[in-house]
Amino acid sequence: MVTGAGRDLGQAIAGAVASEGAEVVLHYNRSKGGAAKLSRRIHRGGGKAHLLSADLRSESSCRWLIRTSARLLGRIDILINSAGLFERTDVSSLTERQFDRLLALNLKAPVFCAIEAAKVMTRRGGVGGRCVGARSGGGRIVNISSLGAFQAWPAYLAYCASKAALVSATRSLARATAPIVMVNSVAPGLIDLPEGMSESERDRLVSAIPAGRIGTYDDVIDAVLYFCTAEYVTGQVLLVDGGASLR
Ligand SMILES: NC(=O)c1ccc[n+]([C@@H]2O[C@H](COP(=O)([O-])OP(=O)(O)OC[C@H]3O[C@@H](n4cnc5c(N)ncnc54)[C@H](OP(=O)(O)O)[C@@H]3O)[C@@H](O)[C@H]2O)c1
C-alpha cells in the first residue's frame, strides 16, 4: 500500500515495490491519470495493482483508505507513507491554515494510516507469500520524511516541523507495534529541483552536497526497499542526502 503513488517520488516507489513482486494499492488524491498509468504498466508486466483515491487530511479518510486496501489485498504486508506537501511558509507570513494543512498531510495522515495498518498487520500476526517484506513475517511501515526534519529552513518552518515530528512518531510507532510491525523512515535530501531554477542556483545547491550531485528516485527507492526487507531494524531514520546533513 503506497500513498501518493500518482506522481513523482511516490509513483516511482510504488512502481519499484510492484517490480519486486508486491501486489499494490496505489493511492492518489488528484493524480488519477498518473496512478492509472502506473497501474496499467504493472498489469502489463504481469503484476497486480488497485487504485484508491482519498484526501488524507482527515483521520477518517486515512482509516477508510487502509481498511479498504486490506479488503482489496486480503492483507497488508507493507505500508509506504509517501504523500506529503512541500510548501514555502515564510515565518513572517505563516498562517494557521498553511500550518494546519502541512501538519495534516505530513504528520497526521501517516500516523493514522500507520495505526490502522498496524491493526491489520497485527490481526494477521505475520506475513506469508510473495512480497518484498515477507522473509520472517510481520508488517513493515516506511514513512518518507525529509532532510528538512534535521535542518533549520526558516522559509519552510511548517514543513521541517512536520517532518521532524514524523521522525519522532516513527520511533513511538515502532515501539508501540513491535514485535510484529517494524516502522522506519527514509529522509531524502535534495531529489527534485524546483522548476525554473537557474544554473548558478543549482550549482550552489550541489556544491553543498558532499556526494557532488542531487539524489535520484533510485537512491531513495534503495533505502525504502531495505526497510521493506530488514529483519532487525525498527524506529530508525535513514538520511538519503548525499551527506548534505554533515555540513
Ligand atoms: N521529491 C523530493 O525532492 C523530496 C525530498 C525530501 C522529501 N520528500 C518527501 O517525499 C514524499 C514524496 O514526494 P513527492 O516528490 O512525490 O511529492 P510531490 O511531488 O510534492 O507530490 C505530493 C504527493 O502528495 C499527495 N497529496 C497532496 N495532497 C494530498 C492530500 N490532501 N491527500 C492525499 N495525498 C495528497 C499528492 O497526490 P496527488 O498528486 O494525487 O494529489 C502527491 O502524490 C513527500 O512526503 C515529500 O515530502 C521529497
The ligand as an SDF file (V2000), in Angstrom:
LIG
                    3D

 48 52  0  0  0  0  0  0  0  0999 V2000
   10.9910   14.9310   -4.0760 N   0  0  0  0  0  0  0  0  0  0  0  0
   11.8900   15.3940   -3.2040 C   0  0  0  0  0  0  0  0  0  0  0  0
   12.8840   16.0570   -3.5420 O   0  0  0  0  0  0  0  0  0  0  0  0
   11.6950   15.0880   -1.7460 C   0  0  0  0  0  0  0  0  0  0  0  0
   12.7100   15.4100   -0.8410 C   0  0  0  0  0  0  0  0  0  0  0  0
   12.5060   15.1380    0.5070 C   0  0  0  0  0  0  0  0  0  0  0  0
   11.3330   14.5440    0.9360 C   0  0  0  0  0  0  0  0  0  0  0  0
   10.3650   14.2440    0.0390 N   0  0  0  0  0  0  0  0  0  0  0  0
    9.1240   13.6360    0.5250 C   0  0  0  0  0  0  0  0  0  0  0  0
    8.8350   12.5130   -0.2730 O   0  0  0  0  0  0  0  0  0  0  0  0
    7.4240   12.3550   -0.3780 C   0  0  0  0  0  0  0  0  0  0  0  0
    7.0230   12.2400   -1.8380 C   0  0  0  0  0  0  0  0  0  0  0  0
    7.5000   13.3550   -2.5260 O   0  0  0  0  0  0  0  0  0  0  0  0
    6.9900   13.7130   -3.9850 P   0  0  0  0  0  0  0  0  0  0  0  0
    8.1050   14.4740   -4.6270 O   0  0  0  0  0  0  0  0  0  0  0  0
    6.4210   12.5200   -4.6250 O   0  0  0  0  0  0  0  0  0  0  0  0
    5.8060   14.7310   -3.6120 O   0  0  0  0  0  0  0  0  0  0  0  0
    5.0730   15.7770   -4.5710 P   0  0  0  0  0  0  0  0  0  0  0  0
    5.5770   15.6950   -5.9570 O   0  0  0  0  0  0  0  0  0  0  0  0
    5.1060   17.0950   -3.8750 O   0  0  0  0  0  0  0  0  0  0  0  0
    3.5990   15.2230   -4.5620 O   0  0  0  0  0  0  0  0  0  0  0  0
    2.8120   15.3070   -3.4280 C   0  0  0  0  0  0  0  0  0  0  0  0
    2.1270   13.9780   -3.2140 C   0  0  0  0  0  0  0  0  0  0  0  0
    1.2620   14.0940   -2.0940 O   0  0  0  0  0  0  0  0  0  0  0  0
   -0.0630   13.7780   -2.4960 C   0  0  0  0  0  0  0  0  0  0  0  0
   -1.0350   14.6520   -1.8480 N   0  0  0  0  0  0  0  0  0  0  0  0
   -1.0510   16.0100   -1.8730 C   0  0  0  0  0  0  0  0  0  0  0  0
   -2.1410   16.4610   -1.1730 N   0  0  0  0  0  0  0  0  0  0  0  0
   -2.7850   15.3560   -0.7240 C   0  0  0  0  0  0  0  0  0  0  0  0
   -3.9520   15.1530    0.0510 C   0  0  0  0  0  0  0  0  0  0  0  0
   -4.6580   16.1900    0.5290 N   0  0  0  0  0  0  0  0  0  0  0  0
   -4.3410   13.8950    0.3340 N   0  0  0  0  0  0  0  0  0  0  0  0
   -3.6110   12.8460   -0.1290 C   0  0  0  0  0  0  0  0  0  0  0  0
   -2.4920   12.9560   -0.8630 N   0  0  0  0  0  0  0  0  0  0  0  0
   -2.0890   14.1980   -1.1530 C   0  0  0  0  0  0  0  0  0  0  0  0
   -0.1090   14.0340   -3.9810 C   0  0  0  0  0  0  0  0  0  0  0  0
   -1.1590   13.2790   -4.5370 O   0  0  0  0  0  0  0  0  0  0  0  0
   -1.9540   13.7950   -5.8540 P   0  0  0  0  0  0  0  0  0  0  0  0
   -0.9250   14.2770   -6.8210 O   0  0  0  0  0  0  0  0  0  0  0  0
   -2.6770   12.5630   -6.2790 O   0  0  0  0  0  0  0  0  0  0  0  0
   -2.8900   14.8760   -5.3890 O   0  0  0  0  0  0  0  0  0  0  0  0
    1.2780   13.5910   -4.4270 C   0  0  0  0  0  0  0  0  0  0  0  0
    1.3340   12.2050   -4.6150 O   0  0  0  0  0  0  0  0  0  0  0  0
    6.7980   13.5430    0.3170 C   0  0  0  0  0  0  0  0  0  0  0  0
    6.4250   13.1650    1.6260 O   0  0  0  0  0  0  0  0  0  0  0  0
    7.9240   14.5540    0.3650 C   0  0  0  0  0  0  0  0  0  0  0  0
    7.8160   15.4560    1.4470 O   0  0  0  0  0  0  0  0  0  0  0  0
   10.5070   14.5020   -1.3000 C   0  0  0  0  0  0  0  0  0  0  0  0
  1  2  1  0
  2  3  2  0
  2  4  1  0
  4  5  1  0
  4 48  2  0
  5  6  2  0
  6  7  1  0
  7  8  2  0
  8  9  1  0
  8 48  1  0
  9 10  1  0
  9 46  1  0
 10 11  1  0
 11 12  1  0
 11 44  1  0
 12 13  1  0
 13 14  1  0
 14 15  2  0
 14 16  1  0
 14 17  1  0
 17 18  1  0
 18 19  2  0
 18 20  1  0
 18 21  1  0
 21 22  1  0
 22 23  1  0
 23 24  1  0
 23 42  1  0
 24 25  1  0
 25 26  1  0
 25 36  1  0
 26 27  1  0
 26 35  1  0
 27 28  2  0
 28 29  1  0
 29 30  1  0
 29 35  2  0
 30 31  1  0
 30 32  2  0
 32 33  1  0
 33 34  2  0
 34 35  1  0
 36 37  1  0
 36 42  1  0
 37 38  1  0
 38 39  2  0
 38 40  1  0
 38 41  1  0
 42 43  1  0
 44 45  1  0
 44 46  1  0
 46 47  1  0
M  CHG  2   8   1  16  -1
M  END
$$$$
